[in-house]
């Protein structure tokens, strides 16, 4: 055993999982692996496995779902719980805690969501694919931050904070879009039960319950009721997150304890698993035409053009009106690079694509367009930021 440990340097693996880029790298590996399997003799076996139903079913309890649905509605609720915790922390003590700090990333996130949606609708209005307008609005925070972290100290640290805050607001916009536009057939009774669970969580907060894991017990019931209410179940994660106590002191709050506990499972298990399960696209010759269809172009132009244009335009207006200033030490080239990285829609865009269409062909074409566009946005964004090394308008 000792000899084996000498031959295998375990510190390499420890260092990898401590790296800020590790989550993005693992995500990329899972996508490649999924695509390879989907285009091999194992494709049918993988799909049968994802369609396998697991759970419990009775007259009053309905929890018998496919493995794919458990990943998309169950595990992703934990991902959105983490997103919700990050949003609340930023509102209380971070980059969104004051109007001056928050104005630029918030307004840029709005601009970076509206312009892509307009571009998509401009190409798809009046067609069955028009429901996919939310796809190019999203940003994959994990991938975007992984790419910008590759630049290290070549860019101002303020730019990384700006991208993180922008991506968090972008996630909030995506959550609201899912809740209001991609939910169907609201069942009021189940929603009322979920509301009761939410009241319990609020009371726990008021009575200063400091164990963060106790909040997850009512959270499970809230997830079940929201799932059956017609609103997408992942919203439950955000609602639970908003009830956890936090503070703006140096003491670790219950919210921060839970956030720290979830970061690694989400980054190294849940998101890679989601990517693996949802990018098993069997490539066909007909899909190439899908890339230049209104659906494919709407996604590609929305992410590659709409995101940077929206973010640049809002940044320019905000600086001219003196509403806010660019991140310290940054240039307009940096803002362009950040806008391109915001065009990495990947997991969030794929998630919305699944909710947008019933036609499997549309879903597959949307996924392929998202994958290719996100890859281009990441590469071009990295190169633009690298080429602007040392430049500043401040």
DRENVEXSE-629982 format. One line per 10 residues: number of its first residue (from 0); their letters; for each residue z, y, x of N, C-alpha, C. Coordinates in steps of 0.1 Angstrom, whole numbers. Atoms other than C-alpha are relative to their C-alpha. Example, Ala and Ser with C-alpha at 12.3 -4.5 7.8 and 13.67 -1.06 7.14 Angstrom:
BEGIN
0 = as = 0,-12,9,78,-45,123,0,12,9 ~ 0,-11,-9,71,-11,137,8,11,-8 $
***
This chain:
BEGIN
0 = xxxxxxxxxx = 0,-12,8,0,0,0,0,13,9 ~ -1,-11,-10,9,23,29,-13,3,6 ~ 13,-1,-6,-24,15,46,-10,7,-10 ~ 9,-5,10,-43,23,14,2,15,-2 ~ -2,-15,1,-26,57,11,-4,8,12 ~ 5,-6,-12,-36,64,46,-15,2,0 ~ 14,-1,1,-72,56,39,-5,9,-11 ~ 4,-9,11,-73,76,7,9,12,0 ~ -8,-13,0,-62,112,10,2,5,-14 ~ -3,-4,14,-45,118,-23,1,15,-2 $
10 = xxxxxxxxxx = -1,-14,1,-40,154,-15,-13,7,-4 ~ 13,-6,4,-77,160,-21,0,1,-15 ~ 0,0,15,-72,150,-58,10,10,-5 ~ -10,-10,4,-40,171,-60,-5,14,1 ~ 5,-13,-2,-57,201,-46,-11,3,-10 ~ 11,-2,9,-87,196,-69,6,4,-14 ~ -6,-3,13,-65,196,-101,8,13,0 ~ -7,-13,0,-46,227,-89,-10,11,1 ~ 10,-10,-1,-79,245,-84,-3,7,-13 ~ 3,-7,12,-88,272,-109,-14,-4,-5 $
20 = xxxxxxxxxx = 14,4,4,-124,258,-109,-1,-14,-5 ~ 0,14,3,-114,222,-115,-4,-3,-14 ~ 4,2,14,-117,224,-153,-14,2,-3 ~ 15,-2,2,-152,238,-152,-8,-10,7 ~ 7,11,-7,-163,212,-126,0,-13,-8 ~ -2,12,8,-149,184,-147,-8,0,-13 ~ 8,-2,12,-166,198,-178,-14,-3,3 ~ 14,2,-4,-199,199,-160,-3,-15,2 ~ 2,14,-2,-195,163,-149,-1,-8,-13 ~ 0,7,13,-187,151,-184,-14,3,-8 $
30 = xxxxxxxxxx = 13,-3,6,-219,169,-197,-11,-9,6 ~ 10,8,-7,-241,152,-171,2,-15,-4 ~ -2,14,3,-225,118,-177,-4,-3,-15 ~ 4,3,14,-229,121,-215,-15,0,-2 ~ 15,-1,1,-266,131,-212,-6,-12,7 ~ 5,12,-6,-272,102,-188,2,-13,-9 ~ -2,11,9,-256,77,-212,-9,1,-12 ~ 8,-2,12,-274,92,-242,-15,-4,2 ~ 14,3,-4,-307,86,-224,-1,-13,7 ~ 0,13,-6,-299,50,-213,1,-10,-11 $
40 = xxxxxxxxxx = -2,11,10,-296,16,-231,13,0,-6 ~ -13,-1,6,-260,25,-237,2,10,-11 ~ 0,-11,10,-269,53,-261,5,-4,-14 ~ -4,5,13,-265,32,-293,15,-3,0 ~ -14,4,-1,-232,18,-281,10,12,-1 ~ -8,-12,0,-218,52,-274,1,6,-14 ~ 0,-5,13,-228,65,-308,8,-8,-10 ~ -8,9,9,-213,35,-326,14,2,3 ~ -14,-2,-4,-181,41,-307,5,13,-6 ~ -4,-14,5,-180,78,-317,1,-1,-15 $
50 = xxxxxxxxxx = 0,1,14,-187,68,-353,11,-10,-6 ~ -11,9,4,-159,42,-354,11,7,-7 ~ -11,-6,8,-133,50,-380,14,-5,5 ~ -13,3,-5,-97,52,-369,10,8,-9 ~ -10,-8,8,-66,61,-390,6,-8,-11 ~ -7,7,11,-48,54,-422,-5,7,-13 ~ 5,-5,13,-60,57,-458,8,-6,-11 ~ -7,5,12,-41,54,-491,-3,9,-11 ~ 3,-8,12,-42,69,-526,4,14,2 ~ -5,-14,-2,-22,100,-514,-2,5,14 $
60 = xxxxxxxxxx = 2,-4,-13,-29,101,-477,-14,-4,5 ~ 14,2,-5,-64,105,-462,-1,4,14 ~ 0,-3,-14,-64,102,-425,-9,-11,8 ~ 9,10,-6,-92,77,-418,-13,6,4 ~ 11,-7,-4,-118,94,-398,-7,-6,13 ~ 7,5,-12,-144,87,-371,6,6,13 ~ -6,-5,-13,-134,92,-334,-6,13,3 ~ 6,-13,-2,-159,121,-332,7,11,-8 ~ -7,-10,8,-142,139,-361,14,2,5 ~ -14,-2,-5,-107,133,-346,-1,9,12 $
70 = xxxxxxxxxx = 1,-8,-12,-120,149,-314,-3,15,-5 ~ 4,-14,4,-137,179,-332,10,7,-9 ~ -10,-6,9,-110,185,-358,14,-1,4 ~ -14,3,-4,-79,170,-343,3,6,14 ~ -2,-4,-14,-80,175,-305,-3,15,2 ~ 4,-14,-2,-98,208,-308,10,10,-7 ~ -10,-8,6,-70,221,-330,11,4,11 ~ -9,-3,-11,-48,218,-299,-6,10,10 ~ 7,-10,-8,-74,237,-279,2,14,-6 ~ -1,-13,6,-73,265,-305,15,5,-1 $
80 = xxxxxxxxxx = -14,-4,-1,-35,264,-304,2,7,13 ~ -1,-6,-13,-37,272,-267,-7,14,0 ~ 7,-13,1,-63,300,-274,9,10,-8 ~ -9,-9,8,-39,314,-301,12,5,8 ~ -12,-4,-9,-10,314,-276,-5,10,10 ~ 5,-9,-9,-32,332,-251,-2,14,-6 ~ 2,-12,8,-42,358,-277,13,7,-2 ~ -13,-7,4,-6,365,-288,6,5,13 ~ -6,-4,-12,6,367,-252,-7,13,5 ~ 7,-12,-4,-21,392,-243,3,12,-9 $
90 = xxxxxxxxxx = -3,-11,9,-13,413,-274,14,5,3 ~ -13,-4,-2,24,414,-266,3,6,14 ~ -3,-5,-14,24,419,-228,-12,0,9 ~ 11,0,-9,-11,416,-214,-10,11,-1 ~ 11,-10,0,-45,433,-213,-2,6,-14 ~ 2,-5,13,-44,438,-251,13,7,-6 ~ -14,-4,5,-8,452,-253,0,15,-3 ~ 0,-14,3,-18,489,-254,-15,4,-3 ~ 14,-4,3,-48,508,-269,-9,3,12 ~ 8,-4,-12,-59,521,-235,-5,-12,8 $
100 = xxxxxxxxxx = 3,13,-7,-58,486,-219,-10,-8,-8 ~ 7,9,9,-73,469,-249,-14,5,-4 ~ 12,-6,7,-101,493,-260,-13,-6,6 ~ 13,4,-6,-128,483,-235,-3,-15,-3 ~ 4,14,3,-126,445,-237,-1,-3,-15 ~ 1,2,15,-121,446,-275,-13,4,-5 ~ 12,-5,5,-150,468,-282,-13,-7,7 ~ 11,7,-7,-172,450,-256,-2,-14,-6 ~ 1,13,7,-164,417,-273,-7,1,-13 ~ 6,-2,13,-174,431,-306,-15,3,2 $
110 = xxxxxxxxxx = 15,-3,-3,-207,445,-292,-7,-13,5 ~ 6,12,-5,-213,412,-274,-1,-11,-10 ~ 1,10,11,-209,393,-307,-10,5,-10 ~ 9,-5,10,-228,416,-330,-15,0,4 ~ 14,-1,-5,-260,421,-309,-7,-14,0 ~ 6,13,1,-266,383,-304,-3,-5,-14 ~ 2,4,14,-261,377,-341,-12,6,-7 ~ 11,-8,6,-286,404,-350,-13,-6,6 ~ 12,6,-6,-312,389,-325,-3,-13,-7 ~ 2,14,6,-307,354,-340,-5,2,-14 $
120 = xxxxxxxxxx = 4,-2,14,-310,366,-376,-14,7,-1 ~ 13,-6,0,-340,387,-367,-11,-10,2 ~ 10,11,-2,-358,354,-357,1,-10,-11 ~ -2,11,10,-343,331,-384,3,4,-14 ~ -3,-5,14,-337,353,-415,-9,-7,-10 ~ 8,6,10,-349,336,-446,-3,-15,2 ~ 3,14,-3,-351,301,-430,13,-8,-1 ~ -12,9,1,-328,271,-433,9,1,12 ~ -7,-1,-12,-317,278,-397,8,13,1 ~ -7,-13,0,-303,312,-406,15,-1,1 $
130 = xxxxxxxxxx = -15,3,0,-268,297,-410,6,-1,14 ~ -5,1,-14,-266,294,-372,2,13,7 ~ -2,-13,-6,-261,331,-366,12,2,8 ~ -13,-1,-8,-226,325,-353,-1,-7,14 ~ 1,8,-13,-238,302,-324,-1,9,12 ~ 1,-8,-12,-248,329,-299,11,11,1 ~ -11,-9,0,-217,350,-307,11,-4,10 ~ -11,6,-7,-194,327,-288,-1,0,16 ~ -1,1,-15,-183,326,-251,9,-12,4 ~ -9,11,-5,-169,295,-233,8,6,11 $
140 = xxxxxxxxxx = -9,-7,-9,-139,311,-216,2,-9,13 ~ -2,9,-12,-133,280,-193,-11,1,10 ~ 12,0,-9,-168,280,-179,-2,13,6 ~ 2,-13,-5,-171,317,-176,9,4,11 ~ -10,-3,-10,-139,321,-157,-1,-9,12 ~ 2,9,-12,-147,291,-135,-11,5,9 ~ 11,-6,-8,-180,308,-124,5,12,7 ~ -4,-12,-7,-164,341,-117,11,-2,11 ~ -10,3,-10,-135,325,-98,-7,-6,13 ~ 8,4,-12,-162,310,-74,-3,11,9 $
150 = xxxxxxxxxx = 3,-12,-8,-167,345,-62,11,5,8 ~ -12,-3,-8,-132,348,-49,3,15,0 ~ -3,-14,-2,-124,382,-34,-13,9,2 ~ 13,-8,-2,-161,393,-33,-1,10,-11 ~ 0,-10,11,-155,411,-66,14,5,-3 ~ -13,-6,3,-126,433,-78,8,-10,-10 ~ -8,8,9,-97,414,-94,1,5,-14 ~ 0,-7,13,-98,439,-123,-11,-6,-8 ~ 12,5,7,-132,424,-132,3,-13,-7 ~ -4,13,5,-117,389,-136,9,2,-13 $
160 = xxxxxxxxxx = -9,-2,11,-90,403,-159,-8,5,-12 ~ 8,-5,11,-116,422,-179,-8,-11,-7 ~ 7,11,6,-137,391,-184,9,-9,-8 ~ -10,8,7,-106,371,-194,4,6,-13 ~ -4,-7,12,-95,397,-219,-12,0,-10 ~ 12,0,9,-131,400,-233,-2,-14,-6 ~ 3,14,5,-134,362,-236,11,-4,-11 ~ -11,3,9,-100,360,-254,-3,6,-14 ~ 4,-7,13,-111,386,-280,-12,-7,-6 ~ 12,7,4,-144,368,-282,4,-13,-8 $
170 = xxxxxxxxxx = -5,12,7,-125,336,-291,6,4,-13 ~ -6,-4,13,-106,355,-318,-11,3,-10 ~ 11,-2,9,-139,367,-333,-6,-13,-5 ~ 6,13,4,-152,331,-332,9,-7,-10 ~ -10,6,10,-120,319,-350,-2,6,-14 ~ 2,-6,13,-125,345,-377,-13,-3,-7 ~ 14,4,5,-162,336,-381,1,-14,-6 ~ -1,14,4,-153,299,-384,8,0,-13 ~ -9,0,11,-125,307,-409,-7,5,-13 ~ 5,-7,12,-145,330,-432,-14,-4,-4 $
180 = xxxxxxxxxx = 14,3,2,-181,318,-428,-4,-15,1 ~ 3,14,-2,-180,281,-418,10,-9,-7 ~ -9,9,8,-155,268,-443,-6,-1,-14 ~ 7,2,13,-165,254,-476,10,-6,-11 ~ -8,7,11,-150,244,-510,15,1,1 ~ -15,-2,-2,-115,260,-507,8,-7,-11 ~ -10,6,9,-88,238,-523,13,7,0 ~ -11,-9,0,-61,262,-533,13,-7,1 ~ -13,8,0,-33,236,-538,3,-3,15 ~ -3,3,-14,-37,224,-502,3,12,8 $
190 = xxxxxxxxxx = -3,-12,-7,-38,259,-490,14,6,-2 ~ -13,-4,4,-6,267,-508,11,-9,8 ~ -9,8,-8,11,237,-491,0,4,15 ~ 0,-5,-14,-1,250,-457,7,13,1 ~ -7,-13,0,13,284,-466,15,-2,0 ~ -14,4,-1,47,268,-472,4,-4,14 ~ -2,4,-14,45,252,-438,1,12,10 ~ 1,-12,-8,36,286,-423,13,9,-2 ~ -13,-7,3,67,302,-440,11,-6,8 ~ -11,7,-8,89,275,-424,-1,5,15 $
200 = xxxxxxxxxx = 1,-5,-14,75,285,-390,5,14,2 ~ -5,-14,-1,81,322,-396,15,1,0 ~ -15,1,1,117,314,-406,6,-5,13 ~ -4,5,-12,121,294,-375,0,11,11 ~ 1,-11,-9,110,324,-355,11,10,-2 ~ -10,-10,4,133,347,-374,14,-5,4 ~ -13,5,-3,163,324,-368,1,-4,15 ~ 0,1,-14,154,324,-331,0,-15,6 ~ 1,14,-4,145,287,-327,-8,0,13 ~ 6,-2,-13,137,285,-290,-8,-12,6 $
210 = xxxxxxxxxx = 7,12,-5,124,250,-285,-14,0,-6 ~ 14,-2,5,86,254,-287,-6,-13,-7 ~ 6,13,5,80,217,-295,4,-2,-15 ~ -4,1,14,99,220,-328,-10,6,-9 ~ 10,-7,8,72,243,-340,-12,-9,-3 ~ 11,9,2,47,215,-337,2,-9,-12 ~ -3,9,11,64,194,-364,-6,6,-13 ~ 7,-6,12,55,218,-393,-15,2,3 ~ 14,-2,-4,23,224,-374,-9,-11,-3 ~ 8,12,3,11,188,-379,-3,0,-15 $
220 = xxxxxxxxxx = 2,-1,15,16,192,-417,-10,11,-4 ~ 9,-12,3,-2,226,-417,-14,-5,3 ~ 13,5,-3,-31,209,-399,-6,-9,-11 ~ 4,9,10,-33,182,-425,-4,7,-13 ~ 3,-7,12,-32,206,-454,-12,9,1 ~ 11,-8,-3,-57,230,-439,-13,-8,1 ~ 11,9,-1,-80,201,-431,-6,-3,-13 ~ 4,4,13,-81,191,-467,-2,12,-10 ~ 1,-12,8,-82,227,-480,-15,5,0 ~ 13,-5,-1,-118,233,-469,-2,10,11 $
230 = xxxxxxxxxx = 1,-8,-12,-110,257,-441,0,-9,12 ~ 1,10,-12,-118,242,-407,14,-1,6 ~ -13,4,-4,-87,224,-394,5,7,13 ~ -4,-6,-13,-88,241,-360,8,13,-2 ~ -7,-12,2,-75,273,-376,15,-2,-1 ~ -14,3,0,-42,256,-380,7,2,13 ~ -5,-2,-14,-37,257,-342,3,15,2 ~ -2,-14,-2,-41,295,-342,12,5,-8 ~ -11,-4,8,-17,300,-371,14,-4,5 ~ -13,5,-6,10,279,-354,3,9,12 $
240 = xxxxxxxxxx = -2,-7,-12,5,298,-322,6,14,-3 ~ -5,-14,3,11,332,-339,15,1,-4 ~ -14,0,4,46,321,-350,10,-2,11 ~ -9,3,-11,60,312,-316,6,12,6 ~ -6,-12,-5,85,336,-302,-5,3,15 ~ 3,-4,-14,76,356,-270,6,13,2 ~ -6,-13,-3,87,387,-252,-8,6,12 ~ 7,-7,-11,75,412,-226,9,1,13 ~ -9,0,-12,102,404,-200,-4,-11,10 ~ 3,10,-10,102,382,-169,5,-14,-4 $
250 = xxxxxxxxxx = -5,13,4,120,354,-187,-11,-7,-7 ~ 10,9,7,98,325,-198,4,-2,-15 ~ -2,1,15,95,326,-236,-4,-14,-5 ~ 5,12,6,90,296,-259,-16,-1,0 ~ 15,-1,0,53,307,-262,-5,-4,14 ~ 5,2,-13,48,307,-225,3,-15,5 ~ -4,14,-3,66,273,-221,-11,-9,-6 ~ 10,9,7,42,257,-246,-14,2,6 ~ 13,-3,-6,12,275,-231,-2,-7,13 ~ 1,6,-13,20,262,-196,-1,-15,-2 $
260 = xxxxxxxxxx = 0,14,2,25,227,-210,-14,-5,-5 ~ 13,4,6,-9,227,-228,-12,2,10 ~ 12,-4,-9,-31,242,-200,-7,-12,6 ~ 6,11,-6,-37,210,-181,-6,-10,-9 ~ 6,9,9,-41,186,-210,-13,5,-7 ~ 12,-6,7,-66,210,-227,-11,1,10 ~ 11,-2,-10,-86,218,-195,-5,-13,6 ~ 4,12,-7,-86,183,-181,-3,-12,-9 ~ 2,11,9,-87,161,-212,-8,4,-12 ~ 6,-4,13,-95,178,-245,-14,6,1 $
270 = xxxxxxxxxx = 13,-7,-1,-123,201,-235,-11,-9,7 ~ 10,10,-5,-141,175,-212,-3,-11,-10 ~ 3,11,10,-137,149,-240,-9,6,-11 ~ 9,-6,10,-152,173,-265,-14,2,5 ~ 14,-2,-6,-181,181,-242,-7,-14,1 ~ 6,13,-1,-187,144,-235,-5,-5,-14 ~ 3,5,13,-186,135,-272,-12,7,-7 ~ 10,-8,7,-209,163,-283,-12,4,7 ~ 12,-3,-8,-235,165,-256,-8,-13,3 ~ 8,13,-2,-248,129,-259,-13,2,-8 $
280 = xxxxxxxxxx = 12,-3,6,-282,142,-267,-11,-9,5 ~ 12,8,-4,-311,117,-266,-12,9,0 ~ 11,-10,-2,-339,138,-252,-13,-6,-5 ~ 12,4,5,-372,135,-270,-11,11,2 ~ 11,-9,-3,-406,151,-264,-1,12,-10 ~ 1,-10,11,-404,169,-298,11,11,2 ~ -11,-10,-2,-372,188,-286,-5,11,8 ~ 6,-11,-8,-393,208,-261,-5,11,-9 ~ 5,-11,10,-410,226,-290,12,7,-7 ~ -12,-6,7,-375,231,-305,6,11,9 $
290 = xxxxxxxxxx = -5,-11,-8,-366,253,-275,-7,13,-2 ~ 8,-12,3,-394,277,-284,-1,3,-15 ~ 0,-3,14,-388,275,-321,9,12,-3 ~ -9,-11,3,-370,303,-339,14,-3,2 ~ -14,5,-3,-338,283,-337,3,1,15 ~ -3,1,-14,-340,277,-300,-1,14,7 ~ 1,-14,-6,-352,313,-291,11,9,-5 ~ -11,-8,5,-326,328,-314,13,-2,8 ~ -12,4,-8,-298,310,-294,-2,6,14 ~ 2,-3,-14,-314,316,-260,0,15,2 $
300 = xxxxxxxxxx = 1,-14,-2,-322,353,-265,13,7,-4 ~ -13,-5,4,-289,359,-283,10,-1,11 ~ -9,2,-11,-269,345,-254,-4,7,13 ~ 5,-5,-13,-291,356,-224,-2,15,-1 ~ 3,-14,2,-301,390,-238,10,8,-8 ~ -9,-7,10,-278,399,-267,13,3,6 ~ -13,-1,-6,-246,393,-248,1,12,10 ~ -1,-11,-9,-252,415,-218,-4,14,-5 ~ 4,-13,6,-270,442,-238,11,6,-8 ~ -11,-4,8,-241,444,-263,11,5,8 $
310 = xxxxxxxxxx = -11,-4,-8,-215,446,-236,-3,12,8 ~ 4,-12,-8,-234,471,-214,-1,12,-9 ~ 1,-11,9,-242,493,-244,13,6,-4 ~ -14,-4,4,-206,494,-256,7,7,12 ~ -7,-5,-12,-193,500,-221,-5,14,3 ~ 6,-13,-3,-218,529,-216,5,11,-10 ~ -4,-9,11,-208,545,-250,15,4,3 ~ -15,-2,-2,-170,541,-242,2,9,11 ~ -2,-9,-12,-173,557,-208,-5,14,-2 ~ 6,-13,3,-195,586,-220,9,8,-10 $
320 = xxxxxxxxxx = -9,-6,10,-171,593,-249,15,1,5 ~ -13,0,-6,-141,589,-225,11,-8,-8 ~ -9,9,7,-126,562,-248,7,-8,10 ~ -6,8,-11,-120,541,-217,-9,1,12 ~ 7,0,-12,-132,536,-182,-3,-14,5 ~ 3,13,-5,-148,507,-163,12,-6,8 ~ -10,6,-8,-125,482,-146,1,6,14 ~ -2,-7,-14,-111,496,-113,-8,-7,10 ~ 8,6,-11,-135,491,-84,-13,-6,-4 ~ 13,7,5,-164,479,-106,-11,10,-1 $
330 = xxxxxxxxxx = 13,-8,2,-200,491,-110,-7,-5,-12 ~ 8,5,11,-226,488,-137,-6,-13,2 ~ 5,14,-3,-240,458,-119,10,-11,-3 ~ -11,10,3,-206,441,-122,0,-2,-15 ~ -1,1,15,-206,448,-160,-12,-8,-5 ~ 11,8,3,-241,433,-162,3,-15,3 ~ -3,14,-4,-229,402,-144,10,-6,-9 ~ -10,4,10,-199,399,-167,-7,-3,-13 ~ 7,2,13,-222,403,-197,-8,-13,0 ~ 8,13,-1,-244,374,-184,9,-12,-1 $
340 = xxxxxxxxxx = -10,11,1,-213,352,-179,5,-2,-14 ~ -4,1,14,-203,360,-214,-10,-8,-9 ~ 11,7,7,-236,344,-224,1,-15,2 ~ -3,14,-1,-222,310,-214,7,-5,-12 ~ -6,3,13,-217,298,-249,6,-14,0 ~ -4,14,-1,-214,261,-242,9,-6,-11 ~ -8,7,10,-184,244,-259,2,7,-13 ~ -2,-8,12,-177,272,-284,-13,1,-8 ~ 13,-1,7,-214,276,-293,-3,-14,-6 ~ 3,14,6,-218,238,-297,9,-3,-12 $
350 = xxxxxxxxxx = -10,2,11,-187,237,-319,-5,7,-13 ~ 5,-7,12,-202,264,-342,-13,-6,-5 ~ 13,6,4,-236,247,-341,2,-13,-9 ~ -3,12,8,-220,215,-355,4,4,-14 ~ -4,-5,14,-205,235,-384,-12,7,-7 ~ 11,-8,6,-238,254,-390,-10,-8,-7 ~ 11,8,6,-262,226,-398,4,-13,-5 ~ -2,14,4,-264,194,-417,-11,-9,5 ~ 11,8,-6,-297,183,-402,2,-3,14 ~ -3,5,-13,-291,162,-371,-10,6,10 $
360 = xxxxxxxxxx = 10,-5,-9,-324,175,-356,3,14,4 ~ -4,-14,-3,-313,211,-359,12,1,10 ~ -12,1,-8,-279,202,-343,-4,-3,14 ~ 4,4,-13,-296,184,-314,-8,11,7 ~ 8,-11,-6,-321,212,-308,9,12,4 ~ -9,-11,-3,-293,238,-309,9,-3,12 ~ -7,4,-12,-272,218,-284,-8,1,13 ~ 9,0,-12,-301,215,-260,-2,15,4 ~ 2,-14,-3,-308,252,-262,12,7,6 ~ -13,-6,-5,-271,261,-257,2,-5,14 $
370 = xxxxxxxxxx = -2,5,-14,-269,238,-226,-8,7,10 ~ 10,-6,-10,-300,252,-209,3,14,2 ~ -3,-15,0,-292,288,-218,13,3,7 ~ -12,-2,-6,-256,285,-207,-1,-2,15 ~ 2,3,-15,-267,270,-173,-7,12,6 ~ 7,-12,-5,-291,299,-168,9,12,1 ~ -9,-12,0,-266,325,-178,11,-1,11 ~ -10,1,-11,-240,311,-154,-6,2,14 ~ 6,-2,-14,-264,310,-124,-4,14,2 ~ 4,-14,-2,-279,344,-130,12,10,0 $
380 = xxxxxxxxxx = -12,-9,0,-245,360,-138,7,-1,14 ~ -6,2,-14,-231,345,-105,-8,8,10 ~ 9,-7,-10,-261,359,-85,1,15,-1 ~ -1,-14,2,-259,393,-101,13,6,6 ~ -14,-4,-4,-221,396,-94,0,0,16 ~ 0,2,-15,-226,383,-58,-8,11,7 ~ 8,-11,-6,-254,409,-52,6,14,-1 ~ -7,-13,2,-231,437,-63,13,1,8 ~ -12,1,-8,-204,428,-38,2,13,7 ~ -4,-12,-8,-186,459,-25,-5,13,-7 $
390 = xxxx = 5,-12,7,-204,483,-50,10,5,-10 ~ -9,-6,10,-183,506,-72,-4,14,-4 ~ 3,-14,5,-187,537,-94,13,8,-1 ~ -12,-7,2,-150,545,-93,5,6,13 $
***
